[in-house]
């Protein structure tokens, strides 16, 4: 079980680092939003792994709160980006670069 835990944590940390890289390099705002969503998912996965490894349910509330905030943030960004003037403004910024 210890080896499995370590392998899963390393994979989750690598995925988080890749998402951080995409957040920094992503040319569009949508790339950055999806990278943020990936970071939230990896963070929740690591907390679940710690909770299972330590055989405790103390992280349950924190897992639910962080997952909910990540979901609501993604929905808020989607609503913001679905506004016609926002999409036109972002397209103009990309063309200027």
N, C-alpha and C positions, 0 to 999 in steps of 0.2 A: 504494500500500500504506500510505503514511503517513496519508492521509486516512481510510482504512478503519479503521486502528488507533485513531486519535483518536476517531472516531465510536463505535466499539465500547467504548472506555474510558469515554467520557462516558455512554453508555447504562448500562454496568455500574455506574458511580458513582451515577447517578440511581436505579437500582434498589436499590442499597445504602442510599442515603439514605431512600427510601420504606420499606424494610424496617426501618430504624432508627426511623422515625416510627411504624410499626405496632407495633414492640416497645415503644415508650414509651406509646402511646395504647391499645393493644389491651386491651379490657375483660376478656378471659378469658386464662387461662394457655395455652390452645391457640393463640390468636392470637400470643402471644409466642413460643411454640415454633416455629410456622411462620415467623415473621419471622426468628428466629435461623437456621433452615434456609435461608431465602432469602439471608441475609447470607453464610453459608458458601458457597453456590453462586456468588454474585457474586464473592466473594474468589477462589475457585478459577478462575472464568472470567477474572478480571483477571490472575492468575498465568499462565494458559495464553496469554493475549494477549501478555504480556511475553516469555514464553519463545519464542513464534513470531516476534515482532517482532525480538528480539535474536538469533534463530537459534541458540539454545543449549538444551541438555537439562539444565542445572544445576538447574532448578526441578522436575524430574520427581518426585524423592523428596518434596519439600515439598508438591507438589500431591496426591500419594497420601496423605500423612499427614494433611493438613488435610481432605481429602474423607472419609477414613475416620473421623476424629474427629467430623466433623459428622454423618455417618450414625449412628455409635454413640451420639452424644448424643441424636439424635432418637429412636432406638430406646429408649434409657434413659428419656427423658421419656414416651414412649408406655407403656412398662411401668409407670412410676410412676403415670400417669394412669389406667391400666386397673384399678388396685386399687379395689374398691368404696368403701372408706372415704375415699379421696382425692377421688373424684368427689363424694361427698356433702358433704365439707368445703368444696370449691370452690363448689358450688351454694349452700351456706349463706352463704359470704362474699359472693357476688354478690347474693343476696337482701338481705343486711344493708346493702349500699351504696345 
